[in-house]
Amino acid sequence: MLGRVIVVGIVAALSSACECEPKGAPQSSEPPAGFDEVMKEHAELSIVARNALIRGELPLAQHSMRKLAFFMEHVPFPEQGKEYARITKGLAAEVREAGDMEDACMAFSRLSRACGQCHHALDRGPPIKLEPPAEGEDIRMHMRRHYWAIERMWEALLSDSPAAFQVAAGVLAESPLHGDQRPDSDNPPGITRLEYEVHDLAFAAAVEGTVAEDEYVPKPGEPVEEEPTTLGQAEIFGRLLFACDRCHALVDVKPALTSERSRGGVP
């Protein structure tokens, strides 16, 4: 039932809250030769980088960003996307040159947001998958919903859709792993605290789209002063990626992620 409700919510959010229109004058010609093929390569390389960050494989993520930057340098962009291409090249370099996992996660999240702005400007970009998340109350099912939500939040950044990001974050917020445990009652140390951190970040994203240290988070339905922005959501997403990596490292688990977009949210 939760899955059906969330899917309906995403559909409603996309149809009512995201008033995305192409920016600038419409293109009068086809994209440059090879552009679509390079965009497909970008998508696959970005998925590899995202999954590598979740798995704690920083060298693989950085290698993927090196290849992405190479492709960007050798294919011209449509006029409306040239400035965004410059920005994304710089952010890919930040991931590639990051000294630690936290910096890489934050740079990758900002890169994903810049990609979404470019997709918006070109009236292109990937669709948001609408298959429902896995149901069930054991930890394996909760982890499947976590991964489903992370993918949907990322797709929302790539589609420049703050409303869809909020809906996907709601799935993550409703699937806490810590149960009734206190933040300091875990074994090995730090696991439950990280689980709380992920849940709190997701809750903040679901209700307002921004978060800061020691900031009051309104309850669902409470009025907020500002509408959520993709900038605030990108910050949350970067922090979520880093929290996932730290948690997986503590339990010594590398989730079996793939680069296929159609795997249905099953890690």
Secondary structure as GFF3:
##gff-version 3
##sequence-region A 1 267
A	DSSP	alpha_helix	2	16	.	.	.	ID=ss1
A	DSSP	alpha_helix	35	55	.	.	.	ID=ss2
A	DSSP	alpha_helix	58	74	.	.	.	ID=ss3
A	DSSP	three_ten_helix	79	81	.	.	.	ID=ss4
A	DSSP	alpha_helix	82	97	.	.	.	ID=ss5
A	DSSP	alpha_helix	101	122	.	.	.	ID=ss6
A	DSSP	alpha_helix	139	158	.	.	.	ID=ss7
A	DSSP	alpha_helix	162	173	.	.	.	ID=ss8
A	DSSP	alpha_helix	191	207	.	.	.	ID=ss9
A	DSSP	alpha_helix	230	250	.	.	.	ID=ss10
###
